[in-house]
């Protein structure tokens, strides 16, 4: 992961269970509004696969490690993950942390 003062950028991917795509989309859209209002959030972009509306990709950036830690510690995120888990394959999202190429 990047240093403490570098931006934190990640991709979260997950696939809704059959018949749960619309529900997951509503859930992630509402949660996105919460995350975008967090002081250290730079962006929180929601995508679906062009061929599979049950496959979601979220691209997020936070100002630094502290902002990301604050995001992770928020009660809204914990509640979101509890509701999301039973609606997606594997019980949650897969995270990929990115860094700028040099």
Secondary structure, 3 states (H helix, E strand, C coil): CCCCCCCEEEEEEEEECCCCHHHHHHHHHHHHHHHHCCCCEEEEEEEEECCEEEEEEEEEEECCHHHHHHHHHCHHHHHHHHHHHCCEHHHCCEEEEECCCC
